[in-house]
Amino acid sequence: MPATEGLTAIQLEQPQGGVSSLDMASLLLCAYELGDWINQSAEVAEYLYWKSAVNEDEDVKQITRRFEKAKELFDECQRFGRFHPDYNSAKDKVKQIERELGEIESVRRFKFAEQVVDEMLYDVSRTIAESVSDNIKVPGNEKAGGGSCGSGGSCSCGSGGCS
């Protein structure tokens, strides 16, 4: 990533001699430039390549359609909770199809590239926050968690049943 030499947000001086908050226009320009650098990185290029490969893979499309049907059935069962007679088999079917998706090379590589970009964005946000203060909260980075139902990772859709 290029050096940050040219990135400086301007502070405006008040007529009374004090300094006001940062010039938001300057700060936003710096943020957009940082975003451009990130978008031009090898990590994002790799992510976009594998995202495209996954989107064009006919096997992935077919398995994803099966997954969506299985997920619909599971969601229907989940409305009644664990007491629904088909709850466990529906949950097992969703997990089995997730495993099938995870066995496809383009999906595995996409998920890895997605994780690399996520970690890069987390590191950037952490660096920005810590440059302001050690006490500022940074958005979480769920390194242990998988993707969403649609990405073939462990279900984190909030439905509460795929875990």
PyMOL commands that place a pseudoatom at each C-alpha (Angstrom):
pseudoatom trace, name=CA, resn=MET, resi=1, chain=A, elem=C, hetatm=0, pos=[0.000, 0.000, 0.000]
pseudoatom trace, name=CA, resn=PRO, resi=2, chain=A, elem=C, hetatm=0, pos=[1.398, 3.464, -0.851]
pseudoatom trace, name=CA, resn=ALA, resi=3, chain=A, elem=C, hetatm=0, pos=[2.747, 5.685, 1.888]
pseudoatom trace, name=CA, resn=THR, resi=4, chain=A, elem=C, hetatm=0, pos=[0.429, 8.183, 3.500]
pseudoatom trace, name=CA, resn=GLU, resi=5, chain=A, elem=C, hetatm=0, pos=[2.699, 11.171, 2.896]
pseudoatom trace, name=CA, resn=GLY, resi=6, chain=A, elem=C, hetatm=0, pos=[0.128, 13.326, 1.094]
pseudoatom trace, name=CA, resn=LEU, resi=7, chain=A, elem=C, hetatm=0, pos=[-2.725, 12.592, 3.476]
pseudoatom trace, name=CA, resn=THR, resi=8, chain=A, elem=C, hetatm=0, pos=[-3.258, 15.466, 5.874]
pseudoatom trace, name=CA, resn=ALA, resi=9, chain=A, elem=C, hetatm=0, pos=[-6.548, 16.784, 7.103]
pseudoatom trace, name=CA, resn=ILE, resi=10, chain=A, elem=C, hetatm=0, pos=[-6.531, 20.539, 7.531]
pseudoatom trace, name=CA, resn=GLN, resi=11, chain=A, elem=C, hetatm=0, pos=[-7.417, 22.196, 10.815]
pseudoatom trace, name=CA, resn=LEU, resi=12, chain=A, elem=C, hetatm=0, pos=[-9.277, 25.478, 10.494]
pseudoatom trace, name=CA, resn=GLU, resi=13, chain=A, elem=C, hetatm=0, pos=[-8.240, 28.410, 12.667]
pseudoatom trace, name=CA, resn=GLN, resi=14, chain=A, elem=C, hetatm=0, pos=[-11.001, 30.325, 14.390]
pseudoatom trace, name=CA, resn=PRO, resi=15, chain=A, elem=C, hetatm=0, pos=[-11.050, 34.140, 14.224]
pseudoatom trace, name=CA, resn=GLN, resi=16, chain=A, elem=C, hetatm=0, pos=[-10.524, 34.182, 18.018]
pseudoatom trace, name=CA, resn=GLY, resi=17, chain=A, elem=C, hetatm=0, pos=[-7.231, 32.324, 17.606]
pseudoatom trace, name=CA, resn=GLY, resi=18, chain=A, elem=C, hetatm=0, pos=[-8.417, 28.811, 18.517]
pseudoatom trace, name=CA, resn=VAL, resi=19, chain=A, elem=C, hetatm=0, pos=[-8.519, 25.769, 16.300]
pseudoatom trace, name=CA, resn=SER, resi=20, chain=A, elem=C, hetatm=0, pos=[-11.851, 24.261, 15.246]
pseudoatom trace, name=CA, resn=SER, resi=21, chain=A, elem=C, hetatm=0, pos=[-12.546, 20.674, 14.365]
pseudoatom trace, name=CA, resn=LEU, resi=22, chain=A, elem=C, hetatm=0, pos=[-11.041, 19.114, 11.287]
pseudoatom trace, name=CA, resn=ASP, resi=23, chain=A, elem=C, hetatm=0, pos=[-12.033, 20.275, 7.846]
pseudoatom trace, name=CA, resn=MET, resi=24, chain=A, elem=C, hetatm=0, pos=[-14.500, 17.518, 6.962]
pseudoatom trace, name=CA, resn=ALA, resi=25, chain=A, elem=C, hetatm=0, pos=[-14.039, 17.992, 3.215]
pseudoatom trace, name=CA, resn=SER, resi=26, chain=A, elem=C, hetatm=0, pos=[-10.301, 17.393, 3.565]
pseudoatom trace, name=CA, resn=LEU, resi=27, chain=A, elem=C, hetatm=0, pos=[-10.877, 14.419, 5.838]
pseudoatom trace, name=CA, resn=LEU, resi=28, chain=A, elem=C, hetatm=0, pos=[-13.377, 12.894, 3.420]
pseudoatom trace, name=CA, resn=LEU, resi=29, chain=A, elem=C, hetatm=0, pos=[-10.980, 13.332, 0.513]
pseudoatom trace, name=CA, resn=CYS, resi=30, chain=A, elem=C, hetatm=0, pos=[-8.328, 11.477, 2.510]
pseudoatom trace, name=CA, resn=ALA, resi=31, chain=A, elem=C, hetatm=0, pos=[-10.809, 8.718, 3.304]
pseudoatom trace, name=CA, resn=TYR, resi=32, chain=A, elem=C, hetatm=0, pos=[-11.761, 8.343, -0.361]
pseudoatom trace, name=CA, resn=GLU, resi=33, chain=A, elem=C, hetatm=0, pos=[-8.088, 8.215, -1.329]
pseudoatom trace, name=CA, resn=LEU, resi=34, chain=A, elem=C, hetatm=0, pos=[-7.474, 5.511, 1.259]
pseudoatom trace, name=CA, resn=GLY, resi=35, chain=A, elem=C, hetatm=0, pos=[-10.486, 3.634, -0.119]
pseudoatom trace, name=CA, resn=ASP, resi=36, chain=A, elem=C, hetatm=0, pos=[-9.057, 3.905, -3.640]
pseudoatom trace, name=CA, resn=TRP, resi=37, chain=A, elem=C, hetatm=0, pos=[-5.731, 2.476, -2.434]
pseudoatom trace, name=CA, resn=ILE, resi=38, chain=A, elem=C, hetatm=0, pos=[-7.526, -0.423, -0.807]
pseudoatom trace, name=CA, resn=ASN, resi=39, chain=A, elem=C, hetatm=0, pos=[-9.605, -1.044, -3.949]
pseudoatom trace, name=CA, resn=GLN, resi=40, chain=A, elem=C, hetatm=0, pos=[-6.413, -1.123, -6.025]
pseudoatom trace, name=CA, resn=SER, resi=41, chain=A, elem=C, hetatm=0, pos=[-4.692, -3.625, -3.696]
pseudoatom trace, name=CA, resn=ALA, resi=42, chain=A, elem=C, hetatm=0, pos=[-3.736, -7.147, -4.720]
pseudoatom trace, name=CA, resn=GLU, resi=43, chain=A, elem=C, hetatm=0, pos=[-5.967, -8.489, -1.934]
pseudoatom trace, name=CA, resn=VAL, resi=44, chain=A, elem=C, hetatm=0, pos=[-9.085, -6.843, -3.360]
pseudoatom trace, name=CA, resn=ALA, resi=45, chain=A, elem=C, hetatm=0, pos=[-8.148, -7.924, -6.900]
pseudoatom trace, name=CA, resn=GLU, resi=46, chain=A, elem=C, hetatm=0, pos=[-7.869, -11.529, -5.676]
pseudoatom trace, name=CA, resn=TYR, resi=47, chain=A, elem=C, hetatm=0, pos=[-11.206, -11.237, -3.863]
pseudoatom trace, name=CA, resn=LEU, resi=48, chain=A, elem=C, hetatm=0, pos=[-12.952, -9.850, -6.959]
pseudoatom trace, name=CA, resn=TYR, resi=49, chain=A, elem=C, hetatm=0, pos=[-11.438, -12.551, -9.167]
pseudoatom trace, name=CA, resn=TRP, resi=50, chain=A, elem=C, hetatm=0, pos=[-12.709, -15.388, -6.968]
pseudoatom trace, name=CA, resn=LYS, resi=51, chain=A, elem=C, hetatm=0, pos=[-16.074, -13.672, -6.433]
pseudoatom trace, name=CA, resn=SER, resi=52, chain=A, elem=C, hetatm=0, pos=[-16.493, -13.616, -10.201]
pseudoatom trace, name=CA, resn=ALA, resi=53, chain=A, elem=C, hetatm=0, pos=[-15.364, -17.253, -10.458]
pseudoatom trace, name=CA, resn=VAL, resi=54, chain=A, elem=C, hetatm=0, pos=[-17.948, -18.300, -7.865]
pseudoatom trace, name=CA, resn=ASN, resi=55, chain=A, elem=C, hetatm=0, pos=[-20.706, -16.315, -9.579]
pseudoatom trace, name=CA, resn=GLU, resi=56, chain=A, elem=C, hetatm=0, pos=[-19.947, -17.975, -12.927]
pseudoatom trace, name=CA, resn=ASP, resi=57, chain=A, elem=C, hetatm=0, pos=[-19.512, -21.536, -11.612]
pseudoatom trace, name=CA, resn=GLU, resi=58, chain=A, elem=C, hetatm=0, pos=[-22.478, -23.662, -12.705]
pseudoatom trace, name=CA, resn=ASP, resi=59, chain=A, elem=C, hetatm=0, pos=[-21.895, -26.209, -9.922]
pseudoatom trace, name=CA, resn=VAL, resi=60, chain=A, elem=C, hetatm=0, pos=[-22.085, -23.416, -7.347]
pseudoatom trace, name=CA, resn=LYS, resi=61, chain=A, elem=C, hetatm=0, pos=[-25.306, -22.112, -8.903]
pseudoatom trace, name=CA, resn=GLN, resi=62, chain=A, elem=C, hetatm=0, pos=[-26.896, -25.552, -8.812]
pseudoatom trace, name=CA, resn=ILE, resi=63, chain=A, elem=C, hetatm=0, pos=[-25.836, -26.286, -5.233]
pseudoatom trace, name=CA, resn=THR, resi=64, chain=A, elem=C, hetatm=0, pos=[-26.904, -22.776, -4.157]
pseudoatom trace, name=CA, resn=ARG, resi=65, chain=A, elem=C, hetatm=0, pos=[-30.409, -23.391, -5.549]
pseudoatom trace, name=CA, resn=ARG, resi=66, chain=A, elem=C, hetatm=0, pos=[-30.572, -26.648, -3.572]
pseudoatom trace, name=CA, resn=PHE, resi=67, chain=A, elem=C, hetatm=0, pos=[-29.284, -24.792, -0.530]
pseudoatom trace, name=CA, resn=GLU, resi=68, chain=A, elem=C, hetatm=0, pos=[-31.971, -22.097, -0.838]
pseudoatom trace, name=CA, resn=LYS, resi=69, chain=A, elem=C, hetatm=0, pos=[-34.699, -24.761, -0.981]
pseudoatom trace, name=CA, resn=ALA, resi=70, chain=A, elem=C, hetatm=0, pos=[-33.222, -26.589, 2.013]
pseudoatom trace, name=CA, resn=LYS, resi=71, chain=A, elem=C, hetatm=0, pos=[-32.932, -23.294, 3.906]
pseudoatom trace, name=CA, resn=GLU, resi=72, chain=A, elem=C, hetatm=0, pos=[-36.582, -22.469, 3.177]
pseudoatom trace, name=CA, resn=LEU, resi=73, chain=A, elem=C, hetatm=0, pos=[-37.631, -25.863, 4.540]
pseudoatom trace, name=CA, resn=PHE, resi=74, chain=A, elem=C, hetatm=0, pos=[-35.458, -25.363, 7.607]
pseudoatom trace, name=CA, resn=ASP, resi=75, chain=A, elem=C, hetatm=0, pos=[-36.891, -21.876, 8.179]
pseudoatom trace, name=CA, resn=GLU, resi=76, chain=A, elem=C, hetatm=0, pos=[-40.396, -23.331, 7.983]
pseudoatom trace, name=CA, resn=CYS, resi=77, chain=A, elem=C, hetatm=0, pos=[-39.460, -26.017, 10.520]
pseudoatom trace, name=CA, resn=GLN, resi=78, chain=A, elem=C, hetatm=0, pos=[-37.807, -23.459, 12.738]
pseudoatom trace, name=CA, resn=ARG, resi=79, chain=A, elem=C, hetatm=0, pos=[-41.035, -21.504, 13.105]
pseudoatom trace, name=CA, resn=PHE, resi=80, chain=A, elem=C, hetatm=0, pos=[-42.131, -24.370, 15.372]
pseudoatom trace, name=CA, resn=GLY, resi=81, chain=A, elem=C, hetatm=0, pos=[-38.743, -24.867, 16.966]
pseudoatom trace, name=CA, resn=ARG, resi=82, chain=A, elem=C, hetatm=0, pos=[-36.929, -28.070, 17.787]
pseudoatom trace, name=CA, resn=PHE, resi=83, chain=A, elem=C, hetatm=0, pos=[-40.219, -29.827, 18.325]
pseudoatom trace, name=CA, resn=HIS, resi=84, chain=A, elem=C, hetatm=0, pos=[-41.086, -29.842, 14.617]
pseudoatom trace, name=CA, resn=PRO, resi=85, chain=A, elem=C, hetatm=0, pos=[-40.829, -33.474, 13.387]
pseudoatom trace, name=CA, resn=ASP, resi=86, chain=A, elem=C, hetatm=0, pos=[-38.547, -32.509, 10.455]
pseudoatom trace, name=CA, resn=TYR, resi=87, chain=A, elem=C, hetatm=0, pos=[-36.391, -29.979, 12.352]
pseudoatom trace, name=CA, resn=ASN, resi=88, chain=A, elem=C, hetatm=0, pos=[-33.265, -32.141, 12.722]
pseudoatom trace, name=CA, resn=SER, resi=89, chain=A, elem=C, hetatm=0, pos=[-33.354, -33.584, 9.211]
pseudoatom trace, name=CA, resn=ALA, resi=90, chain=A, elem=C, hetatm=0, pos=[-33.887, -30.111, 7.720]
pseudoatom trace, name=CA, resn=LYS, resi=91, chain=A, elem=C, hetatm=0, pos=[-30.977, -28.732, 9.744]
pseudoatom trace, name=CA, resn=ASP, resi=92, chain=A, elem=C, hetatm=0, pos=[-28.770, -31.669, 8.713]
pseudoatom trace, name=CA, resn=LYS, resi=93, chain=A, elem=C, hetatm=0, pos=[-29.654, -31.106, 5.046]
pseudoatom trace, name=CA, resn=VAL, resi=94, chain=A, elem=C, hetatm=0, pos=[-28.615, -27.435, 5.264]
pseudoatom trace, name=CA, resn=LYS, resi=95, chain=A, elem=C, hetatm=0, pos=[-25.294, -28.393, 6.853]
pseudoatom trace, name=CA, resn=GLN, resi=96, chain=A, elem=C, hetatm=0, pos=[-24.675, -31.119, 4.270]
pseudoatom trace, name=CA, resn=ILE, resi=97, chain=A, elem=C, hetatm=0, pos=[-25.215, -28.710, 1.378]
pseudoatom trace, name=CA, resn=GLU, resi=98, chain=A, elem=C, hetatm=0, pos=[-22.975, -26.114, 3.082]
pseudoatom trace, name=CA, resn=ARG, resi=99, chain=A, elem=C, hetatm=0, pos=[-20.241, -28.777, 3.196]
pseudoatom trace, name=CA, resn=GLU, resi=100, chain=A, elem=C, hetatm=0, pos=[-20.779, -29.490, -0.514]
pseudoatom trace, name=CA, resn=LEU, resi=101, chain=A, elem=C, hetatm=0, pos=[-20.323, -25.804, -1.292]
pseudoatom trace, name=CA, resn=GLY, resi=102, chain=A, elem=C, hetatm=0, pos=[-17.191, -25.706, 0.846]
pseudoatom trace, name=CA, resn=GLU, resi=103, chain=A, elem=C, hetatm=0, pos=[-15.658, -28.537, -1.193]
pseudoatom trace, name=CA, resn=ILE, resi=104, chain=A, elem=C, hetatm=0, pos=[-15.683, -26.475, -4.404]
pseudoatom trace, name=CA, resn=GLU, resi=105, chain=A, elem=C, hetatm=0, pos=[-12.287, -24.877, -5.018]
pseudoatom trace, name=CA, resn=SER, resi=106, chain=A, elem=C, hetatm=0, pos=[-13.632, -21.513, -6.210]
pseudoatom trace, name=CA, resn=VAL, resi=107, chain=A, elem=C, hetatm=0, pos=[-15.787, -21.224, -3.079]
pseudoatom trace, name=CA, resn=ARG, resi=108, chain=A, elem=C, hetatm=0, pos=[-12.874, -22.117, -0.802]
pseudoatom trace, name=CA, resn=ARG, resi=109, chain=A, elem=C, hetatm=0, pos=[-10.601, -19.583, -2.485]
pseudoatom trace, name=CA, resn=PHE, resi=110, chain=A, elem=C, hetatm=0, pos=[-13.314, -16.915, -2.447]
pseudoatom trace, name=CA, resn=LYS, resi=111, chain=A, elem=C, hetatm=0, pos=[-13.912, -17.421, 1.266]
pseudoatom trace, name=CA, resn=PHE, resi=112, chain=A, elem=C, hetatm=0, pos=[-10.173, -17.192, 1.940]
pseudoatom trace, name=CA, resn=ALA, resi=113, chain=A, elem=C, hetatm=0, pos=[-9.830, -14.017, -0.169]
pseudoatom trace, name=CA, resn=GLU, resi=114, chain=A, elem=C, hetatm=0, pos=[-12.872, -12.556, 1.595]
pseudoatom trace, name=CA, resn=GLN, resi=115, chain=A, elem=C, hetatm=0, pos=[-11.233, -13.254, 4.961]
pseudoatom trace, name=CA, resn=VAL, resi=116, chain=A, elem=C, hetatm=0, pos=[-7.977, -11.584, 3.840]
pseudoatom trace, name=CA, resn=VAL, resi=117, chain=A, elem=C, hetatm=0, pos=[-9.834, -8.424, 2.751]
pseudoatom trace, name=CA, resn=ASP, resi=118, chain=A, elem=C, hetatm=0, pos=[-11.876, -8.450, 5.969]
pseudoatom trace, name=CA, resn=GLU, resi=119, chain=A, elem=C, hetatm=0, pos=[-8.692, -8.648, 8.049]
pseudoatom trace, name=CA, resn=MET, resi=120, chain=A, elem=C, hetatm=0, pos=[-7.117, -5.827, 6.027]
pseudoatom trace, name=CA, resn=LEU, resi=121, chain=A, elem=C, hetatm=0, pos=[-10.156, -3.583, 6.586]
pseudoatom trace, name=CA, resn=TYR, resi=122, chain=A, elem=C, hetatm=0, pos=[-10.181, -4.476, 10.276]
pseudoatom trace, name=CA, resn=ASP, resi=123, chain=A, elem=C, hetatm=0, pos=[-6.485, -3.592, 10.574]
pseudoatom trace, name=CA, resn=VAL, resi=124, chain=A, elem=C, hetatm=0, pos=[-7.069, -0.242, 8.827]
pseudoatom trace, name=CA, resn=SER, resi=125, chain=A, elem=C, hetatm=0, pos=[-10.020, 0.627, 11.067]
pseudoatom trace, name=CA, resn=ARG, resi=126, chain=A, elem=C, hetatm=0, pos=[-8.062, -0.440, 14.161]
pseudoatom trace, name=CA, resn=THR, resi=127, chain=A, elem=C, hetatm=0, pos=[-5.074, 1.684, 13.109]
pseudoatom trace, name=CA, resn=ILE, resi=128, chain=A, elem=C, hetatm=0, pos=[-7.297, 4.724, 12.564]
pseudoatom trace, name=CA, resn=ALA, resi=129, chain=A, elem=C, hetatm=0, pos=[-9.086, 4.260, 15.881]
pseudoatom trace, name=CA, resn=GLU, resi=130, chain=A, elem=C, hetatm=0, pos=[-5.881, 3.715, 17.840]
pseudoatom trace, name=CA, resn=SER, resi=131, chain=A, elem=C, hetatm=0, pos=[-4.306, 6.795, 16.269]
pseudoatom trace, name=CA, resn=VAL, resi=132, chain=A, elem=C, hetatm=0, pos=[-7.078, 8.789, 17.923]
pseudoatom trace, name=CA, resn=SER, resi=133, chain=A, elem=C, hetatm=0, pos=[-7.127, 6.993, 21.267]
pseudoatom trace, name=CA, resn=ASP, resi=134, chain=A, elem=C, hetatm=0, pos=[-6.410, 3.587, 22.753]
pseudoatom trace, name=CA, resn=ASN, resi=135, chain=A, elem=C, hetatm=0, pos=[-9.884, 3.638, 24.323]
pseudoatom trace, name=CA, resn=ILE, resi=136, chain=A, elem=C, hetatm=0, pos=[-11.919, 4.025, 21.129]
pseudoatom trace, name=CA, resn=LYS, resi=137, chain=A, elem=C, hetatm=0, pos=[-13.951, 0.976, 20.180]
pseudoatom trace, name=CA, resn=VAL, resi=138, chain=A, elem=C, hetatm=0, pos=[-13.139, -0.663, 16.866]
pseudoatom trace, name=CA, resn=PRO, resi=139, chain=A, elem=C, hetatm=0, pos=[-15.716, -2.577, 14.819]
pseudoatom trace, name=CA, resn=GLY, resi=140, chain=A, elem=C, hetatm=0, pos=[-15.435, -6.279, 15.614]
pseudoatom trace, name=CA, resn=ASN, resi=141, chain=A, elem=C, hetatm=0, pos=[-13.711, -8.774, 13.403]
pseudoatom trace, name=CA, resn=GLU, resi=142, chain=A, elem=C, hetatm=0, pos=[-15.234, -12.203, 13.754]
pseudoatom trace, name=CA, resn=LYS, resi=143, chain=A, elem=C, hetatm=0, pos=[-12.135, -14.196, 12.797]
pseudoatom trace, name=CA, resn=ALA, resi=144, chain=A, elem=C, hetatm=0, pos=[-13.522, -17.442, 14.178]
pseudoatom trace, name=CA, resn=GLY, resi=145, chain=A, elem=C, hetatm=0, pos=[-16.920, -17.155, 12.490]
pseudoatom trace, name=CA, resn=GLY, resi=146, chain=A, elem=C, hetatm=0, pos=[-17.805, -18.389, 9.043]
pseudoatom trace, name=CA, resn=GLY, resi=147, chain=A, elem=C, hetatm=0, pos=[-19.718, -16.642, 6.330]
pseudoatom trace, name=CA, resn=SER, resi=148, chain=A, elem=C, hetatm=0, pos=[-23.426, -16.330, 5.975]
pseudoatom trace, name=CA, resn=CYS, resi=149, chain=A, elem=C, hetatm=0, pos=[-25.836, -18.952, 4.706]
pseudoatom trace, name=CA, resn=GLY, resi=150, chain=A, elem=C, hetatm=0, pos=[-25.511, -17.564, 1.182]
pseudoatom trace, name=CA, resn=SER, resi=151, chain=A, elem=C, hetatm=0, pos=[-21.729, -17.747, 1.190]
pseudoatom trace, name=CA, resn=GLY, resi=152, chain=A, elem=C, hetatm=0, pos=[-21.663, -21.366, 2.255]
pseudoatom trace, name=CA, resn=GLY, resi=153, chain=A, elem=C, hetatm=0, pos=[-20.122, -20.633, 5.632]
pseudoatom trace, name=CA, resn=SER, resi=154, chain=A, elem=C, hetatm=0, pos=[-21.582, -21.501, 8.972]
pseudoatom trace, name=CA, resn=CYS, resi=155, chain=A, elem=C, hetatm=0, pos=[-24.947, -19.858, 9.214]
pseudoatom trace, name=CA, resn=SER, resi=156, chain=A, elem=C, hetatm=0, pos=[-24.853, -16.489, 10.914]
pseudoatom trace, name=CA, resn=CYS, resi=157, chain=A, elem=C, hetatm=0, pos=[-28.105, -15.193, 9.496]
pseudoatom trace, name=CA, resn=GLY, resi=158, chain=A, elem=C, hetatm=0, pos=[-29.623, -14.651, 12.902]
pseudoatom trace, name=CA, resn=SER, resi=159, chain=A, elem=C, hetatm=0, pos=[-32.198, -17.364, 12.432]
pseudoatom trace, name=CA, resn=GLY, resi=160, chain=A, elem=C, hetatm=0, pos=[-30.654, -19.176, 15.372]
pseudoatom trace, name=CA, resn=GLY, resi=161, chain=A, elem=C, hetatm=0, pos=[-30.835, -22.657, 13.941]
pseudoatom trace, name=CA, resn=CYS, resi=162, chain=A, elem=C, hetatm=0, pos=[-27.812, -23.415, 11.807]
pseudoatom trace, name=CA, resn=SER, resi=163, chain=A, elem=C, hetatm=0, pos=[-25.218, -23.134, 14.522]
for i in range(1, 163): cmd.bond("trace and resi %d" % i, "trace and resi %d" % (i + 1))
show_as sticks, trace
zoom trace
